[in-house]
Amino acid sequence: MTVLAAVVLLLPFVLSPGASFALTLTGATAGDRTAGLRVGIGTSIGIALIAAVAGLSGVGNLVAANELIRAWFETIGGLLLIGFGAMPLLKSWRARKKGGSPRSTTRPSRLLLWSFIAVVTNVKALALYVIVVPSVIPGEKPAIYEYAVVATVHIAMLLGWLALVGALVANVPAIANRPRITTVLQALATGVLVVLGVLSCVAGIATLFS
């Protein structure tokens, strides 16, 4: 697979709002100027792990083919996303109740871990590398090479996109210095994470009890 083909394949996955985008907004609206980089690194580690496992073993195919395993991933991953979304909101509410600044309540050091957990428990991310990628790679070269190309391009695009989003939110005065705007962005980030989590849980639970 060429780099251009990988870019075309991955563009919708990178630009569409998801957990990584929402976590970046969470950190950036709390004043963390490196939120995009932190989330990007955590997500990139997860992507590299998924791609390596999918390319070197049959675990990826097992997850893709087993509805029960996918259902547990969806349920657990959904609960984690809901928690990630609700935690900053809860801390912000507590800070307001105590008369403190809600922007100082998010701990940026946790963003890397949160983003890693979010991607490795995300069934859509797993499906990308165990279903979508195998269906489009030409097969002329070893599978691990094709996976490495896709993962490298994916990581590069993701790091650039999240760094840009984080820098805009944290560094542009028109955004960073207006509490109303940062509050709206924080609410948007929370909403995206919670909605993604609920949808994932519903899909997982429906499969488990079907």
C-alpha positions as CSV (number, residue, x, y, z in Angstrom):
1,M,0.0,0.0,0.0
2,T,1.3,3.5,-0.9
3,V,1.4,6.3,1.5
4,L,-1.2,8.2,-0.6
5,A,-3.5,5.3,-0.5
6,A,-3.1,5.1,3.3
7,V,-3.8,8.8,3.7
8,V,-7.1,8.4,1.7
9,L,-8.1,5.4,3.7
10,L,-7.3,7.0,7.1
11,L,-8.5,10.6,6.6
12,P,-12.1,9.9,7.7
13,F,-10.9,8.1,10.8
14,V,-8.5,10.8,11.8
15,L,-10.7,13.9,11.2
16,S,-14.0,12.6,12.5
17,P,-14.6,13.6,16.2
18,G,-13.9,10.7,18.5
19,A,-12.4,10.0,21.9
20,S,-8.9,11.4,21.0
21,F,-10.4,14.6,19.7
22,A,-12.6,15.0,22.8
23,L,-9.8,14.2,25.2
24,T,-7.6,16.8,23.5
25,L,-10.4,19.4,24.0
26,T,-10.7,18.3,27.6
27,G,-7.0,19.0,28.2
28,A,-6.7,22.1,26.1
29,T,-9.7,23.9,27.6
30,A,-8.1,23.2,31.0
31,G,-5.1,25.2,29.9
32,D,-2.8,22.4,29.0
33,R,-0.8,23.6,25.9
34,T,0.5,20.1,25.2
35,A,-2.8,18.3,25.4
36,G,-2.8,17.4,21.7
37,L,0.7,16.0,22.0
38,R,-0.1,14.0,25.1
39,V,-3.3,12.5,23.7
40,G,-1.5,11.9,20.3
41,I,1.3,10.0,22.0
42,G,-1.0,7.8,24.0
43,T,-3.2,7.1,21.0
44,S,-0.2,6.4,18.9
45,I,1.1,3.8,21.3
46,G,-2.2,2.1,21.2
47,I,-2.4,2.2,17.4
48,A,1.1,0.7,17.2
49,L,0.2,-2.1,19.6
50,I,-3.0,-2.9,17.7
51,A,-1.2,-2.9,14.4
52,A,1.6,-5.1,15.6
53,V,-0.7,-7.6,17.2
54,A,-3.0,-7.7,14.1
55,G,0.0,-8.1,11.8
56,L,2.0,-10.6,13.7
57,S,-0.6,-12.9,15.2
58,G,-4.1,-14.2,14.8
59,V,-5.5,-12.3,17.8
60,G,-6.9,-9.6,15.6
61,N,-8.8,-12.1,13.4
62,L,-10.0,-13.8,16.6
63,V,-11.5,-10.6,17.9
64,A,-13.0,-9.7,14.6
65,A,-14.7,-13.1,14.2
66,N,-15.9,-13.6,17.8
67,E,-19.1,-11.6,18.6
68,L,-18.8,-12.3,22.3
69,I,-15.3,-10.8,22.6
70,R,-16.3,-7.8,20.5
71,A,-19.3,-7.3,22.7
72,W,-17.1,-7.2,25.9
73,F,-14.7,-4.8,24.2
74,E,-17.6,-2.5,23.3
75,T,-19.2,-2.7,26.8
76,I,-16.0,-2.1,28.7
77,G,-14.7,0.5,26.3
78,G,-18.0,2.3,26.4
79,L,-18.0,2.5,30.2
80,L,-14.4,3.8,30.2
81,L,-15.4,6.6,27.7
82,I,-18.3,7.6,29.8
83,G,-16.0,7.8,32.8
84,F,-13.4,9.8,30.9
85,G,-16.2,12.2,29.8
86,A,-17.8,12.6,33.2
87,M,-14.7,13.0,35.3
88,P,-13.6,16.5,34.1
89,L,-17.2,17.7,34.3
90,L,-17.5,16.4,37.9
91,K,-14.2,18.0,38.8
92,S,-15.3,21.3,37.3
93,W,-18.6,21.2,39.2
94,R,-16.7,20.6,42.4
95,A,-14.3,23.4,41.7
96,R,-17.2,25.8,41.1
97,K,-18.8,24.7,44.3
98,K,-15.7,25.4,46.3
99,G,-15.2,28.8,44.5
100,G,-12.1,27.6,42.6
101,S,-11.2,27.8,39.0
102,P,-12.6,24.9,36.9
103,R,-9.7,25.3,34.4
104,S,-7.3,24.1,37.0
105,T,-9.0,20.8,37.8
106,T,-8.0,18.6,34.9
107,R,-4.7,16.6,35.4
108,P,-2.9,16.7,32.1
109,S,-0.6,13.9,33.1
110,R,-3.5,11.5,32.9
111,L,-4.3,12.3,29.3
112,L,-1.7,10.0,27.8
113,L,-3.0,7.0,29.8
114,W,-6.6,7.8,29.1
115,S,-6.0,8.1,25.4
116,F,-4.1,4.8,25.3
117,I,-6.9,3.0,27.1
118,A,-9.6,4.6,25.0
119,V,-8.0,3.4,21.7
120,V,-7.1,-0.2,22.7
121,T,-10.7,-0.8,24.0
122,N,-12.3,0.9,21.0
123,V,-13.9,-1.7,18.7
124,K,-13.8,0.7,15.8
125,A,-10.0,1.1,16.1
126,L,-9.6,-2.6,16.3
127,A,-11.9,-3.1,13.3
128,L,-9.8,-0.8,11.3
129,Y,-6.7,-3.0,11.6
130,V,-8.4,-6.4,11.7
131,I,-11.1,-5.9,9.1
132,V,-10.6,-2.8,6.9
133,V,-6.8,-3.0,6.5
134,P,-6.6,-6.7,5.5
135,S,-9.3,-6.1,2.9
136,V,-7.4,-3.4,1.1
137,I,-3.7,-4.4,1.3
138,P,-2.6,-5.8,-2.0
139,G,-0.7,-8.9,-0.6
140,E,2.3,-8.3,-2.7
141,K,4.5,-7.7,0.4
142,P,4.5,-9.3,3.9
143,A,1.4,-8.3,5.9
144,I,3.5,-6.8,8.7
145,Y,5.0,-4.4,6.2
146,E,1.6,-3.2,5.0
147,Y,0.4,-2.8,8.6
148,A,3.6,-0.8,9.4
149,V,2.9,1.6,6.5
150,V,-0.7,2.1,7.5
151,A,0.1,2.5,11.2
152,T,3.0,5.0,10.5
153,V,0.8,7.2,8.3
154,H,-2.0,6.9,10.8
155,I,0.2,8.0,13.7
156,A,1.7,10.9,11.7
157,M,-1.7,12.2,10.6
158,L,-3.2,11.8,14.1
159,L,-0.3,13.6,15.9
160,G,-0.5,16.5,13.5
161,W,-4.3,16.9,13.7
162,L,-4.5,16.6,17.5
163,A,-1.5,19.0,18.0
164,L,-3.2,21.5,15.8
165,V,-6.5,21.2,17.6
166,G,-4.8,21.5,21.0
167,A,-2.7,24.4,20.0
168,L,-5.6,26.4,18.6
169,V,-7.8,25.9,21.7
170,A,-5.0,26.6,24.2
171,N,-3.0,29.3,22.5
172,V,-5.5,31.4,20.4
173,P,-6.5,34.3,22.7
174,A,-10.0,34.5,21.2
175,I,-10.6,31.0,22.5
176,A,-8.3,30.5,25.5
177,N,-9.3,33.8,27.2
178,R,-13.0,33.4,26.9
179,P,-14.5,31.2,29.7
180,R,-17.8,30.9,27.8
181,I,-16.1,29.4,24.7
182,T,-13.9,27.1,26.7
183,T,-16.9,26.0,28.7
184,V,-18.8,25.2,25.5
185,L,-15.8,23.3,24.1
186,Q,-15.5,21.3,27.4
187,A,-19.2,20.5,27.2
188,L,-18.7,19.4,23.6
189,A,-15.8,17.1,24.6
190,T,-17.8,15.6,27.5
191,G,-20.8,15.1,25.2
192,V,-18.8,13.4,22.5
193,L,-17.2,11.0,25.0
194,V,-20.4,10.2,26.8
195,V,-22.4,9.7,23.6
196,L,-19.7,7.4,22.1
197,G,-19.5,5.5,25.4
198,V,-23.3,5.0,25.6
199,L,-23.5,3.9,22.0
200,S,-20.7,1.4,22.5
201,C,-22.3,0.1,25.7
202,V,-25.7,-0.3,24.1
203,A,-24.2,-2.2,21.1
204,G,-22.1,-4.4,23.4
205,I,-24.9,-5.2,25.9
206,A,-27.4,-5.9,23.0
207,T,-24.9,-8.5,21.6
208,L,-24.3,-10.0,25.0
209,F,-28.0,-10.5,25.6
210,S,-29.1,-11.4,22.1
